[in-house]
Amino acid sequence: MFNRNRFLTNKEEEAVVEAIRTAEKNTSGEIRVHLEKKTSIAPMDRAVEVFHLLEMNNTKDANGVLIYVAIDDKKFAICGDKGINERVPADFWETTKNLMANHFKNGNFKQGLVDGILKAGEQLQTYFPYQDDDKNELPDTISIG
């Protein structure tokens, strides 16, 4: 285990979790953030592995989104399930990643995560609006590897 407080303070972590809750209020989609010290494989490959480990592929509408960060490697990836990937514009995840990277380059990790989460939430709301029978299928907390 690593010291995640080098990346996010407790207060910043709370802000990221609150961004997840805010983004999910208007959608049936699910957003998770996963932090690890490093990865021995390509960040997207590891994001796909973690996506399945966290059982994000089991959502009712296949509309989960994972933001994966390998902190010491200074690499991250965004992985969406097939339901959302089939609907968003082809460059959506790349533009979201670029938005986040601009914050990360300046050491503003919390704001990068918050902006990425909220942008993903907007797309999820567009294609998967909240329904009366929706339930929160996955935890909103940040997972640690």
Secondary structure, DSSP 8 states (H G I E B T S, - for coil): ---GGGT--HHHHHHHHHHHHHHHTTBS-EEEEEEES--SS-HHHHHHHHHHHTTGGGSTTS-EEEEEEETTTTEEEEEE-HHHHTTS-TTHHHHHHHHHHHHHHTT-HHHHHHHHHHHHHHHHHHHSB--TT----S--S-EE-
